């Protein structure tokens, strides 16, 4: 019985292996999806302020659309540099390099951790075209796609598709876009050193950024030049000359104004129907934008002793809704302070800024500016227990007119008004005013909603106050 069971298990394993091989073969042989390689080439996208002044230029985008190599021609130096750096047996393997896989496995086992990879150029292209999770199963799927790509495309087309999509730092994708960004010239005019520097960036674009980490970028370039010598693409003398020749790196792109707004727009291009645009004019007023940026810098300097480290601002034209100024943080490039966090769109508690909407509802329900409200201690029952609101000055002021309570931003009268109206009604009005971030139930916020215990964005606040300025519209 045991012998039969063992034999049956072996047959089952063999059958599963055969089915697996047949399934993989069928997947590889199946024609590629018609839209897999489709993309639109973009010369560039320029975002401007209302006067036409450029705020930001984007040469390529992460969705795979970029400036393709002109005419589909791969410059010899670019070909040699990337093959030497990324896939020395590119012309001979079927999409997966078994020799490199075995070597990587040996190195990883000896180190006890992953220290070496074996991704070929077809595998890297597969990763760009069909993103998968970084796991063993993901790597297996990536390998199958690499075999499938190589089975249906020529080596030349695989390499071209890879070079037009490879990420090369600073939001740049593709060799042609990178050549223009870093060296101000087309890829066909790159020197051996320049091509080697780009090829060295392919595995670690951020770590080998020539602007932020020039030493690492140069080390990567030297490594690629050495590999080009090993592959017979360059002589030692040519590699040494390439290493010593000035790279003529152009200065970092300086057109990077109103960064939080332009970044937000770039992320929403398809949603806005602008994914094919080459020029987008925003409504930013350059003079006002500069004034707001300066005001934020000065305000933060004055509040440094109170440990206030960041600020944000948005300015709208009440009549048209146009965004005239937009500052998400004091310094977009300050990583230590989280400068890329957009304070205009981030959720924060608004404090007393929601009180006018509760008072507006009260006025529509029969209250008047002269209505007398009690500013005396009150205990309110809530699901979380008794709630005793306090004024900012920690005092009570007795009977006060509604107009005075609002003007003085007293907390206790505002809470009494919210309690009289009902938290459900107050929350409804806030949502109608555009506070879409208030997604919880009225019982969750309670009457404290008028004191800002719900998170909203500065953009929502500005839009809602524009409604107040327009008489509630």
Order of alpha helices (4+ residues) and beta strands (2+ residues): alpha-beta-beta-alpha-alpha-alpha-alpha-alpha-alpha-alpha-alpha-alpha-alpha-alpha-beta-alpha-beta-beta-beta-alpha-beta-beta-beta-beta-alpha-alpha-alpha-alpha-beta-alpha
